[in-house]
Amino acid sequence: QVQLVESGGGLVQAGGSLSISCAVSGIIFSIYDMGWYRQAPGKQRELVAVFANGGSTMYSDSVKGRFTISRDNAKNTVYLQMNSLKPEDTAVYFCYVRKITDWSRNYWGQGTQVTVSS
């Protein structure tokens, strides 16, 4: 069975940093694209960052320059380093994986709460 388990969420003051991770099991990690989404209360889920299998990364305009996505294929883990956090970054952050050759093979984590105080 495929499992995505996020961890590292918590409470941080504005301007601070936080790193969250997603441990993936049940798939061949290296042949999947990885991404992070987030969803604030009453808002639509939005794409935050993507680390494609080929090594390219993409970020939403709202986090570009502050967040960094990375992956460790040996550990089957994807990370999101969040710096210069703002209250508007407060959301549940979800890990997402998608097979590069078959986009119907995709999975979501349960999410981890990130709260940024003002």
Number of C-alpha atoms within 10 A of each C-alpha: 5 11 15 23 17 23 16 15 18 14 14 18 15 17 14 14 16 19 17 20 23 26 17 23 15 10 15 11 22 17 16 22 22 28 27 25 18 22 19 16 9 6 9 9 15 14 17 23 24 23 22 20 17 11 10 9 15 15 19 13 9 11 17 12 12 13 20 20 22 19 22 12 13 8 11 17 19 25 23 23 14 20 17 15 22 19 15 13 20 20 21 18 27 25 27 23 25 20 19 17 10 9 11 9 12 15 15 18 19 13 22 21 20 22 20 21 16 11
